Amino acid sequence: MPTNKNAVIRYQILDELLSDKNHYYTRKNLLKKCNEKLLSRGYEEVIKRTIEKDLHDMEEIFPDIEIDWEYVRDGKQIIRYVDQSRSIFTKKLTYEEFLFLNEVLNTLGQFSGLDNFEWLDSLQTRLHDKFCKGLGCGDERTAIMRFSKNPFLNNGEGMSVNNILAGLFAAIANKVVVSVEYKKFGEQDSDIFTVSPYLLRQYNDRWYLICELVERERDFLMNLPLDRILSFKEEPGITFQDCFCDIDERFEDIVGVTYYDDVSVETILFALPKHEASYIDTKPIHGSQKLLSADKQREYKALYPQLEDYVFYTVDCIPNNELYEVFFSFNMGIVVLHKDIQQKMCDEMEKQLSIYKGIRLP
């Protein structure tokens, strides 16, 4: 397929003309009609030689489509498809393509039944009816992919987090400001935030709204857990503000959702026993995770002889609560060799140890 985008546009136009059963086009007619459609779409006109080349290129690129060069009508040579029921851009789905597309809809369909997502159910039904009617495709298949989710999670006021998710999805897609009633964990009173919503991000089976206050004193992104949002409403009369930063790039520097503006990316050294190293190789803590070179492995084993049977890694990210949680999830299997992080982990473990020591089981 040519990389020239305009060529693809011309192929679409020519395909439409050559498969038109109600009109007949000479080379001159094809050039005129193609240029009319190009101009109406904001593209430049082309010359006859370009159309001739396009026609030959189409035959080469799409071998299933045959052009009839010899058809004559009313003494004029007509250019058209041999089989005018065929078309490059309206080709019927194969059964394999149908199964793949159906599975994509099944995956998205985990949102089905929610407000603003009824169209997924309708689209899947129409696809199945159109392709399978009379073909005996059989019963609907069970989903091949499943996302981790908790359908019973609510916001403490009985409102499903899934319904909050669907409503905020629509607000983000339409770039609509929302007023969010938000209640922090353990607080008695709630706050109202008027925000421009940018992103719904899932971390550790919990959904977060990444957003920014409309009346902001400084550039600052908020992350609001959806299970702490009591209610929200759209504010179409307030101007939506585009995000001041590249959100995707911002999340590259952290684990989870907590970003500290005043904390820099740090290189964090840690080690795991050899028998646990294969696990973290296939499930990295962070995208920047690196297994150190053989020379570096020997260097650190000489520096920390008690870690002779350990494997050394680094990650480059901003230390945050989620990173600590990941480190703690390894229990005693990980050794973090970063002074500040190690101290904080030791303090937390000592607190936990003192609690255990103070408990006398019957």
Disulfide bonds with the S-S distance in Angstrom:
Cys132-Cys137 2.38
